């Protein structure tokens, strides 16, 4: 199963997403992403269906800005 990185707006959003995913028994990890153009941002590394996870997070008002991987 491949892993995906869900880019979040901030570290706070990434931590909230991790909390809610843990409540749903979905393993995740917060990662710092560096980009020369955008500076630093944060994301959640997950395994499985990234579209489904983004839909689950949208229910609690957490937006996935981008899906990488």
PAKOL-393103 format. One record per residue: x, z, y of N, C-alpha, C in turn; residue number from 1. Coordinates in Angstrom, 2 decimals. Example, Ala and Ser with C-alpha at 12.3 -4.5 7.8 and 13.67 -1.06 7.14 Angstrom:
residues 2
+---------+---------+---------+---------+---------+---------+---------+---------+---------+-----+
|     n_x |     n_z |     n_y |    ca_x |    ca_z |    ca_y |     c_x |     c_z |     c_y |   i |
+---------+---------+---------+---------+---------+---------+---------+---------+---------+-----+
|   13.19 |    7.80 |   -5.69 |   12.30 |    7.80 |   -4.50 |   13.20 |    7.80 |   -3.30 |   1 |
|   12.85 |    7.08 |   -2.25 |   13.67 |    7.14 |   -1.06 |   12.90 |    7.87 |    0.03 |   2 |
+---------+---------+---------+---------+---------+---------+---------+---------+---------+-----+
***
This chain:
residues 69
+---------+---------+---------+---------+---------+---------+---------+---------+---------+-----+
|     n_x |     n_z |     n_y |    ca_x |    ca_z |    ca_y |     c_x |     c_z |     c_y |   i |
+---------+---------+---------+---------+---------+---------+---------+---------+---------+-----+
|    0.85 |    0.00 |   -1.17 |    0.00 |    0.00 |    0.00 |    0.90 |    0.00 |    1.23 |   1 |
|    0.63 |   -0.91 |    2.15 |    1.49 |   -1.00 |    3.33 |    1.08 |    0.01 |    4.40 |   2 |
|    2.04 |    0.34 |    5.24 |    1.75 |    1.27 |    6.32 |    1.56 |    0.51 |    7.62 |   3 |
|    0.79 |    1.09 |    8.50 |    0.52 |    0.50 |    9.81 |    0.77 |    1.55 |   10.88 |   4 |
|    1.09 |    1.08 |   12.07 |    1.29 |    1.96 |   13.21 |    0.18 |    1.69 |   14.21 |   5 |
|   -0.59 |    2.72 |   14.51 |   -1.67 |    2.62 |   15.49 |   -1.16 |    3.17 |   16.81 |   6 |
|   -1.04 |    2.32 |   17.81 |   -0.50 |    2.73 |   19.10 |   -1.58 |    3.44 |   19.90 |   7 |
|   -1.21 |    4.61 |   20.44 |   -2.13 |    5.43 |   21.23 |   -1.70 |    5.43 |   22.70 |   8 |
|   -2.58 |    5.90 |   23.56 |   -2.32 |    5.91 |   25.00 |   -1.31 |    6.99 |   25.41 |   9 |
|   -1.24 |    8.08 |   24.65 |   -0.35 |    9.18 |   25.02 |   -0.04 |   10.03 |   23.79 |  10 |
|    0.87 |   10.96 |   23.97 |    1.21 |   11.88 |   22.88 |    0.00 |   12.77 |   22.56 |  11 |
|   -0.73 |   13.16 |   23.57 |   -1.92 |   13.99 |   23.36 |   -2.94 |   13.26 |   22.50 |  12 |
|   -3.18 |   11.98 |   22.79 |   -4.12 |   11.19 |   21.99 |   -3.63 |   11.07 |   20.56 |  13 |
|   -2.33 |   10.88 |   20.37 |   -1.77 |   10.76 |   19.02 |   -1.95 |   12.06 |   18.25 |  14 |
|   -1.72 |   13.19 |   18.89 |   -1.91 |   14.48 |   18.23 |   -3.38 |   14.74 |   17.89 |  15 |
|   -4.28 |   14.35 |   18.79 |   -5.71 |   14.49 |   18.51 |   -6.11 |   13.61 |   17.33 |  16 |
|   -5.58 |   12.38 |   17.31 |   -5.89 |   11.47 |   16.21 |   -5.40 |   12.04 |   14.89 |  17 |
|   -4.19 |   12.59 |   14.88 |   -3.65 |   13.20 |   13.66 |   -4.54 |   14.34 |   13.19 |  18 |
|   -4.99 |   15.18 |   14.11 |   -5.87 |   16.29 |   13.78 |   -7.16 |   15.79 |   13.11 |  19 |
|   -7.81 |   14.80 |   13.73 |   -9.07 |   14.30 |   13.20 |   -8.87 |   13.59 |   11.86 |  20 |
|   -7.76 |   12.88 |   11.71 |   -7.50 |   12.21 |   10.43 |   -7.23 |   13.24 |    9.33 |  21 |
|   -6.54 |   14.32 |    9.67 |   -6.31 |   15.38 |    8.69 |   -7.63 |   16.00 |    8.24 |  22 |
|   -8.59 |   16.14 |    9.15 |   -9.91 |   16.66 |    8.80 |  -10.62 |   15.75 |    7.80 |  23 |
|  -10.31 |   14.44 |    7.87 |  -10.91 |   13.46 |    6.97 |  -10.05 |   13.21 |    5.73 |  24 |
|   -9.01 |   14.03 |    5.55 |   -8.09 |   13.92 |    4.40 |   -7.34 |   12.59 |    4.38 |  25 |
|   -7.01 |   12.07 |    5.57 |   -6.21 |   10.85 |    5.70 |   -4.84 |   11.27 |    6.21 |  26 |
|   -3.81 |   11.00 |    5.40 |   -2.45 |   11.38 |    5.79 |   -1.97 |   10.50 |    6.94 |  27 |
|   -1.32 |   11.13 |    7.91 |   -0.80 |   10.40 |    9.06 |    0.40 |   11.14 |    9.63 |  28 |
|    1.16 |   10.45 |   10.45 |    2.32 |   11.05 |   11.11 |    2.43 |   10.48 |   12.52 |  29 |
|    2.75 |   11.35 |   13.47 |    2.94 |   10.92 |   14.86 |    4.36 |   10.37 |   14.99 |  30 |
|    4.49 |    9.21 |   15.64 |    5.80 |    8.60 |   15.87 |    5.97 |    8.24 |   17.34 |  31 |
|    7.19 |    8.41 |   17.81 |    7.53 |    7.97 |   19.17 |    7.98 |    6.52 |   19.08 |  32 |
|    7.45 |    5.70 |   19.97 |    7.76 |    4.28 |   19.99 |    8.49 |    3.98 |   21.29 |  33 |
|    9.67 |    3.39 |   21.20 |   10.35 |    2.99 |   22.43 |   10.30 |    1.49 |   22.56 |  34 |
|   10.00 |    1.08 |   23.74 |    9.96 |   -0.35 |   24.04 |   10.64 |   -0.55 |   25.39 |  35 |
|   11.57 |   -1.47 |   25.47 |   12.26 |   -1.66 |   26.75 |   11.31 |   -2.03 |   27.89 |  36 |
|   10.24 |   -2.72 |   27.56 |    9.31 |   -3.16 |   28.59 |    8.32 |   -2.07 |   28.98 |  37 |
|    7.81 |   -1.33 |   28.01 |    6.75 |   -0.36 |   28.27 |    7.23 |    1.07 |   28.40 |  38 |
|    8.51 |    1.34 |   28.14 |    8.98 |    2.72 |   28.12 |    8.59 |    3.36 |   26.81 |  39 |
|    8.34 |    4.64 |   26.82 |    7.99 |    5.37 |   25.59 |    6.48 |    5.47 |   25.45 |  40 |
|    6.04 |    5.32 |   24.24 |    4.64 |    5.59 |   23.92 |    4.61 |    6.20 |   22.53 |  41 |
|    3.43 |    6.54 |   22.06 |    3.30 |    7.24 |   20.78 |    2.27 |    6.54 |   19.92 |  42 |
|    2.42 |    6.74 |   18.63 |    1.49 |    6.14 |   17.69 |    1.32 |    7.01 |   16.46 |  43 |
|    0.42 |    6.58 |   15.61 |    0.13 |    7.25 |   14.34 |    0.47 |    6.29 |   13.22 |  44 |
|    1.30 |    6.73 |   12.29 |    1.64 |    5.94 |   11.10 |    0.66 |    6.32 |    9.99 |  45 |
|   -0.01 |    5.32 |    9.45 |   -0.97 |    5.56 |    8.36 |   -0.71 |    4.57 |    7.23 |  46 |
|   -1.25 |    4.88 |    6.07 |   -1.27 |    3.95 |    4.95 |   -2.74 |    3.63 |    4.67 |  47 |
|   -3.01 |    2.36 |    4.45 |   -4.39 |    1.99 |    4.15 |   -4.97 |    1.06 |    5.20 |  48 |
|   -6.28 |    1.05 |    5.28 |   -7.03 |    0.14 |    6.13 |   -7.00 |    0.60 |    7.59 |  49 |
|   -6.17 |   -0.05 |    8.39 |   -6.00 |    0.36 |    9.79 |   -7.26 |    0.11 |   10.62 |  50 |
|   -7.99 |   -0.96 |   10.33 |   -9.23 |   -1.24 |   11.06 |  -10.25 |   -0.13 |   10.83 |  51 |
|  -10.35 |    0.33 |    9.60 |  -11.28 |    1.42 |    9.25 |  -10.90 |    2.70 |    9.97 |  52 |
|   -9.61 |    3.01 |    9.99 |   -9.14 |    4.22 |   10.65 |   -9.43 |    4.15 |   12.15 |  53 |
|   -9.21 |    3.01 |   12.77 |   -9.52 |    2.86 |   14.20 |  -11.01 |    3.04 |   14.47 |  54 |
|  -11.85 |    2.55 |   13.57 |  -13.30 |    2.76 |   13.73 |  -13.65 |    4.24 |   13.61 |  55 |
|  -13.03 |    4.93 |   12.65 |  -13.28 |    6.36 |   12.50 |  -12.84 |    7.13 |   13.75 |  56 |
|  -11.70 |    6.75 |   14.32 |  -11.21 |    7.43 |   15.53 |  -12.09 |    7.13 |   16.74 |  57 |
|  -12.67 |    5.93 |   16.78 |  -13.52 |    5.59 |   17.93 |  -14.76 |    6.47 |   17.99 |  58 |
|  -15.19 |    7.01 |   16.86 |  -16.34 |    7.91 |   16.82 |  -16.06 |    9.18 |   17.63 |  59 |
|  -14.79 |    9.61 |   17.67 |  -14.41 |   10.81 |   18.43 |  -13.70 |   10.43 |   19.74 |  60 |
|  -13.98 |    9.22 |   20.23 |  -13.47 |    8.72 |   21.52 |  -11.95 |    8.62 |   21.60 |  61 |
|  -11.32 |    8.23 |   20.52 |   -9.89 |    7.96 |   20.52 |   -9.72 |    6.46 |   20.27 |  62 |
|   -9.02 |    5.78 |   21.17 |   -8.88 |    4.34 |   21.11 |   -7.52 |    3.94 |   20.58 |  63 |
|   -7.51 |    3.02 |   19.65 |   -6.27 |    2.40 |   19.17 |   -5.96 |    1.24 |   20.12 |  64 |
|   -4.85 |    1.33 |   20.84 |   -4.51 |    0.28 |   21.78 |   -3.98 |   -0.96 |   21.07 |  65 |
|   -3.31 |   -0.75 |   19.94 |   -2.70 |   -1.86 |   19.22 |   -2.46 |   -1.41 |   17.79 |  66 |
|   -2.48 |   -2.37 |   16.88 |   -2.15 |   -2.11 |   15.48 |   -0.90 |   -2.92 |   15.15 |  67 |
|    0.15 |   -2.22 |   14.74 |    1.41 |   -2.88 |   14.39 |    1.66 |   -2.72 |   12.90 |  68 |
|    2.14 |   -3.78 |   12.29 |    2.53 |   -3.69 |   10.88 |    1.48 |   -4.21 |   10.04 |  69 |
+---------+---------+---------+---------+---------+---------+---------+---------+---------+-----+
***
